[in-house]
Amino acid sequence: GAFDEVGLQLIAHYYNANMRWHGGKLDGVYTLKNHLAKTKLIGDFEDGAATEDIERGVAADIRPEPWHSETCVGNWFYWEGYKYKEPGEVIHQLLDVVSKNGTMLLNFPLLPDGTLDSREESILEDITAWMTVNGEGIFSTRPWKKYGEGPTEITAGSMNESERKPFTSADFRFTSKGEKLFAFCMGWPKGDFGITSLGTASGLWPRKIEHVRLLGSEERLEYSRTAEQLLIHRPKHQPCDFAVAFEIQ
């Protein structure tokens, strides 16, 4: 972190230099951990002076200012036999982070020769396949009016991934892009998809819903809307694993 006067002078110099480089616009980002969360050794974060970095964790809700999270599929450095995260676990965390105005860095520890082991390659391939289908609902998106809904409670803060409960098909995360809303379901239910945040009584989507599309599918979807929920009839085909996204307009 920016400890003591020397550190603060360095960051002030960086911000001022960055503004000169970009015609008066601050285009640089300094990420810093919050010592109030654990110990002062983690960082001297102050709101407005830096972008908060939540290591191996997430925020509780949508934050007005961007924040950053990073995690690793295993240990930060290669450790033979270390248990890796499953691809779905990584994707679910990404969705939770992005829905709350955050960015996420994912680390893959390398073998001594600079390559990935076979398990890491498989995880990366699964994430890549998922992103190929659903990237439209991730890249260049903004948070919606609420980050999501569902029964699974998330513990906010850093270094608490082991306390996290798995998401279910009743959990949703939302992102937006212009007039489009993307509703990510964290599973594939046995029945239909019900989104209570899009019921007319919620007041979150006051206009009529004209279009619902499942990313990665050309199937024509059937849906209905009541005061309680938007009900999307279960599609015949599942376009990807781990989480599916509905584009709503």
C-alpha positions in Angstrom: 0.0 0.0 0.0 0.9 3.7 -0.1 2.5 3.7 3.3 3.7 6.9 5.0 4.7 10.1 3.3 6.9 8.6 0.6 4.2 6.3 -0.6 1.6 9.0 -0.7 4.0 11.3 -2.7 4.5 8.5 -5.2 0.8 8.0 -5.8 0.2 11.7 -6.0 3.0 12.0 -8.6 1.5 9.1 -10.6 -2.0 10.6 -10.6 -0.7 14.0 -11.6 1.5 12.6 -14.3 -1.3 10.4 -15.7 -3.6 13.5 -16.0 -0.8 15.3 -17.9 -0.5 12.3 -20.3 -4.3 12.3 -20.9 -5.2 16.0 -21.3 -6.4 16.5 -17.8 -8.3 13.3 -17.5 -7.3 10.8 -14.8 -7.0 7.5 -16.7 -4.9 5.6 -14.2 -6.1 3.2 -11.5 -4.3 2.4 -8.3 -5.8 -0.6 -6.5 -5.4 -1.0 -2.8 -6.6 -3.4 -0.1 -8.5 -2.2 3.0 -6.5 -2.6 6.2 -9.7 -2.0 8.2 -10.9 -5.4 7.0 -8.1 -7.4 8.6 -4.8 -5.8 9.4 -2.9 -2.6 8.6 -0.3 -4.6 6.7 -2.9 -5.2 4.0 -3.1 -1.5 2.9 -4.0 2.1 3.7 -7.2 2.2 1.6 -9.3 5.4 1.8 -12.4 5.8 -0.2 -11.9 8.2 -3.1 -8.1 7.9 -3.1 -7.8 4.5 -4.7 -9.8 1.6 -6.1 -10.5 -1.0 -3.4 -9.1 -4.4 -4.0 -10.9 -7.3 -2.3 -8.6 -10.3 -2.5 -10.4 -13.7 -2.8 -13.7 -12.1 -2.0 -16.6 -9.9 -3.1 -18.6 -6.8 -2.2 -21.9 -7.0 -0.4 -23.9 -4.9 -3.0 -23.5 -2.7 -6.0 -20.9 -0.1 -5.3 -21.1 3.4 -6.8 -17.4 3.3 -7.6 -15.7 0.4 -9.4 -13.8 -2.1 -7.3 -11.5 -5.0 -8.0 -11.4 -8.6 -7.0 -8.7 -11.2 -7.7 -8.6 -14.9 -7.1 -6.7 -18.0 -8.2 -7.8 -21.4 -9.5 -5.5 -22.9 -6.9 -2.7 -21.4 -4.8 -1.1 -18.2 -5.9 2.0 -20.2 -6.8 2.2 -23.7 -8.2 1.6 -26.4 -5.6 1.4 -29.9 -6.8 -1.7 -31.6 -5.6 -3.5 -28.4 -4.6 -7.3 -28.6 -5.1 -8.4 -26.3 -8.0 -11.6 -24.4 -8.2 -14.2 -25.9 -10.6 -15.0 -23.8 -13.7 -18.5 -23.1 -12.6 -17.2 -21.8 -9.3 -15.0 -19.3 -11.1 -17.8 -18.2 -13.4 -20.3 -17.8 -10.6 -17.8 -15.5 -8.8 -17.2 -13.5 -11.9 -21.0 -13.0 -12.3 -21.4 -11.9 -8.7 -18.4 -9.4 -9.1 -19.5 -7.9 -12.4 -23.1 -7.5 -11.2 -21.8 -5.3 -8.3 -19.7 -3.0 -10.5 -16.5 -4.9 -10.0 -13.7 -6.3 -12.1 -12.0 -9.7 -11.6 -8.5 -11.0 -12.2 -8.1 -14.8 -12.4 -4.7 -16.3 -11.7 -3.4 -19.6 -13.1 -0.2 -20.7 -11.4 2.5 -21.9 -13.8 4.7 -25.0 -13.8 8.4 -24.3 -13.5 8.7 -24.3 -17.3 6.1 -21.6 -17.6 3.2 -23.8 -18.8 -0.1 -24.8 -17.4 -0.8 -28.3 -16.2 -3.5 -30.4 -17.9 -6.1 -29.7 -15.3 -5.6 -25.9 -15.5 -5.8 -26.1 -19.3 -9.1 -28.0 -19.0 -10.5 -25.3 -16.6 -9.4 -22.5 -18.9 -11.0 -24.3 -21.9 -14.3 -24.6 -20.1 -14.3 -20.9 -19.1 -13.4 -19.9 -22.6 -16.2 -22.0 -24.1 -18.7 -20.4 -21.6 -17.4 -16.9 -22.4 -17.8 -17.4 -26.1 -21.5 -17.9 -25.5 -22.1 -15.4 -22.8 -19.4 -12.7 -23.2 -22.0 -10.2 -24.5 -23.5 -10.1 -21.0 -20.1 -9.5 -19.4 -17.9 -7.2 -21.5 -18.9 -3.5 -21.7 -21.8 -4.0 -19.3 -22.9 -1.9 -16.3 -24.7 -2.9 -13.1 -28.5 -2.9 -13.2 -30.8 -1.4 -10.5 -30.0 -4.5 -8.3 -27.3 -7.0 -8.6 -29.4 -10.1 -8.3 -31.9 -12.3 -6.5 -32.1 -15.8 -5.0 -31.8 -17.7 -1.8 -28.0 -18.0 -1.5 -26.5 -15.5 0.9 -23.0 -14.3 0.0 -20.5 -13.4 2.7 -18.8 -10.1 1.7 -15.2 -9.2 2.4 -11.7 -10.6 1.6 -10.2 -14.0 2.2 -13.4 -15.9 2.8 -13.9 -18.0 -0.3 -14.0 -21.2 1.8 -17.1 -19.8 3.6 -19.0 -19.3 0.4 -22.1 -21.5 -0.3 -22.7 -22.8 -3.8 -25.2 -21.0 -6.0 -28.4 -22.7 -7.2 -30.7 -22.5 -10.2 -32.9 -20.2 -8.1 -30.1 -17.6 -8.0 -29.8 -14.8 -10.6 -27.3 -12.1 -11.3 -28.0 -9.1 -13.5 -26.0 -6.9 -15.8 -27.1 -4.2 -18.3 -26.0 -2.7 -21.6 -28.0 0.2 -23.0 -31.7 -0.9 -23.1 -30.8 -4.5 -22.6 -30.9 -6.5 -19.4 -28.9 -9.7 -19.0 -30.3 -12.1 -16.4 -27.9 -14.9 -15.6 -29.3 -18.0 -13.9 -26.7 -19.8 -11.9 -27.9 -23.2 -13.0 -30.4 -25.1 -15.2 -33.6 -25.8 -13.2 -35.8 -28.8 -13.7 -38.8 -26.5 -14.3 -39.3 -22.9 -15.6 -37.2 -19.8 -14.8 -39.0 -17.3 -12.5 -37.5 -13.9 -12.0 -39.3 -12.0 -9.2 -37.3 -8.7 -9.8 -39.0 -8.5 -13.2 -42.6 -8.9 -11.9 -44.7 -5.8 -12.5 -45.1 -5.3 -8.7 -41.4 -4.8 -8.2 -41.4 -1.5 -10.2 -37.8 -2.2 -11.5 -38.9 -2.7 -15.1 -41.9 -0.3 -15.7 -42.2 -0.8 -19.4 -43.5 -3.8 -21.3 -41.1 -6.7 -22.0 -40.9 -7.1 -25.7 -38.1 -9.6 -26.2 -36.5 -12.5 -24.3 -33.6 -14.4 -25.8 -31.3 -17.1 -24.5 -27.7 -16.4 -25.3 -26.2 -19.1 -27.5 -29.6 -20.3 -28.8 -31.9 -19.4 -31.6 -34.9 -21.1 -29.9 -38.0 -19.0 -29.7 -38.8 -18.7 -26.0 -42.2 -18.6 -24.4 -42.7 -16.3 -21.4 -45.4 -14.6 -19.4 -45.3 -11.7 -16.8 -47.4 -11.3 -13.7 -47.2 -9.0 -10.7 -45.0 -11.6 -9.0 -42.5 -12.6 -11.7 -41.3 -12.9 -15.2 -41.8 -16.6 -16.0 -39.7 -18.0 -18.8 -40.7 -21.4 -19.9 -37.8 -23.9 -19.8 -36.0 -24.0 -23.2 -35.6 -27.4 -24.8 -31.8 -27.0 -25.2 -29.2 -25.8 -22.7 -26.5 -23.8 -24.7 -23.8 -24.0 -22.1 -22.8 -25.3 -18.7 -22.5 -23.5 -15.3 -24.9 -20.5 -15.9 -27.2 -19.4 -18.7 -28.0 -15.8 -19.7 -31.3 -14.3 -20.9 -31.2 -11.1 -22.9 -34.3 -9.0 -22.0 -35.7 -5.9 -23.7 
